C-alpha cells in the first residue's frame, strides 16, 4: 500500500494526515445524520482507530520482520553459525543497517575460516612432529597426545582420557624415573645394543583457568650419534696433527744424530738430543691432558675454607683477589676446582693482559657461589665465544682445546655452570657458579 522507499518519519506523517482527513469527513457525516456535532466529533475517531491500527501494522510489517531476522542472525553468530545473510531493497537507514550487518557476517565468516585453517595446520604439525607431546590436566589425565606420544606411551593407541600415572606404570622404567625426578633432563631407554636417548622437557601453564602440564619427549639418538662421529673425527685430526708435529722432528733429529755419531761430530749431539727431549715431553703432556679430560672422576665434595683455598692458588699463580677477607666455607672438590681455576688464571696471563689486571673475584649469592676470573687482554670475538667451551677447540697454535672444556666439565659435575663474557673496556670474564 505504501512505498517501502519512504522513511519511517514520512510514512508515519502520511498515515497521520490520512487519519485526520478521514476523521474529519466521518465527523461531518455523523453530525449531519445525528444532528449532534459534539457526539460526531467523539465517535468518528473511535470508529477509525481499528482502520488506522490495521494500516500502521501493515506499513511497518516489513520492518518488524527485518528486526526479527536481525535478532535471529545475531543469535546465530553467538552460536558460531555465520552462514546467514539479510536482504533489504530500500535505500534508507534500514538498508544501511542491513548492509553493515551483512558485512559483519562476512568478516566473522572469513575470520572463522582462517581460524579453522590455522587450527588444522597447527594440529597437522603437532600430530606429525617427531617430538612426543602429552598435555595433562590438573587431575593427571591426558588431554592430548600426538602420534609420537601414542607410539611411545600407548603402543600406537589413543592416550586421551587415560590416567597418566597408569600409562607410566607400563612405560620404560627410565622414563618413569626421569618424570618422577622433576624438571628437564635426559634418559636412555633400552640396552647398550639398542639404546634410545631422549630429552625430557616439562612446562606448566594455565588453560581455561586451570593448571595444565605439557610434557615433551624428544629423541636425540641419531643427532647425538652424528655429533659423536663428528667429535671423534675432530679428535683424530687433532691428535694426528699433534703427533705428526712431534714425531716428524724427533725422527729427523734421530737420523741427524746417527749421522753425527757416524762422522764423529759429538759436540753437536747435546743440542739434537735436547730438542728430541723437548718434543717428547711436549707430546707426553699433550697425551696426559687428553687422558685427564677423558678420565675426569666424579667430584669428591667436602667442606673447604675459601680463604685457605685462595691462598694456595696465589702460591702457584699471580692474581689480584677481589672478595671478602673471610668468605666462609664452600663445598666442592678442592683438587678439581684448583686445577680448573689454575687453567683459567694461566689463560688470563696468556691473553696479553698485564699481570696486575688478572683478578679472581669471589662472591656469595643466596644459594650459590660466583667465581670470576678477570683479565684485560684482547677478549674474544663472537665466533670464538660460541665455540670456546667445546672440547678440542683452540685458537692457540699449540693449544689442545681442553682447558675451558675441562673447566666446564668440572663446573657442571658440581651442579654449576660456566659462562664467558667480554668486559667493557677490553678483556674477558670467565664466570663460574657453584652450588652453596
Secondary structure as GFF3:
##gff-version 3
##sequence-region A 1 436
A	DSSP	alpha_helix	8	34	.	.	.	ID=ss1
A	DSSP	alpha_helix	37	78	.	.	.	ID=ss2
A	DSSP	alpha_helix	93	128	.	.	.	ID=ss3
A	DSSP	beta_strand	132	136	.	.	.	ID=ss4
A	DSSP	beta_strand	142	145	.	.	.	ID=ss5
A	DSSP	alpha_helix	147	153	.	.	.	ID=ss6
A	DSSP	alpha_helix	164	170	.	.	.	ID=ss7
A	DSSP	alpha_helix	173	181	.	.	.	ID=ss8
A	DSSP	beta_strand	185	189	.	.	.	ID=ss9
A	DSSP	beta_strand	196	207	.	.	.	ID=ss10
A	DSSP	beta_strand	210	219	.	.	.	ID=ss11
A	DSSP	alpha_helix	221	263	.	.	.	ID=ss12
A	DSSP	three_ten_helix	266	268	.	.	.	ID=ss13
A	DSSP	alpha_helix	269	294	.	.	.	ID=ss14
A	DSSP	beta_strand	302	305	.	.	.	ID=ss15
A	DSSP	alpha_helix	306	314	.	.	.	ID=ss16
A	DSSP	beta_strand	320	322	.	.	.	ID=ss17
A	DSSP	beta_strand	329	332	.	.	.	ID=ss18
A	DSSP	alpha_helix	334	350	.	.	.	ID=ss19
A	DSSP	three_ten_helix	355	357	.	.	.	ID=ss20
A	DSSP	beta_strand	359	364	.	.	.	ID=ss21
A	DSSP	beta_strand	368	374	.	.	.	ID=ss22
A	DSSP	alpha_helix	382	387	.	.	.	ID=ss23
A	DSSP	alpha_helix	403	413	.	.	.	ID=ss24
A	DSSP	beta_strand	417	422	.	.	.	ID=ss25
A	DSSP	beta_strand	428	435	.	.	.	ID=ss26
###
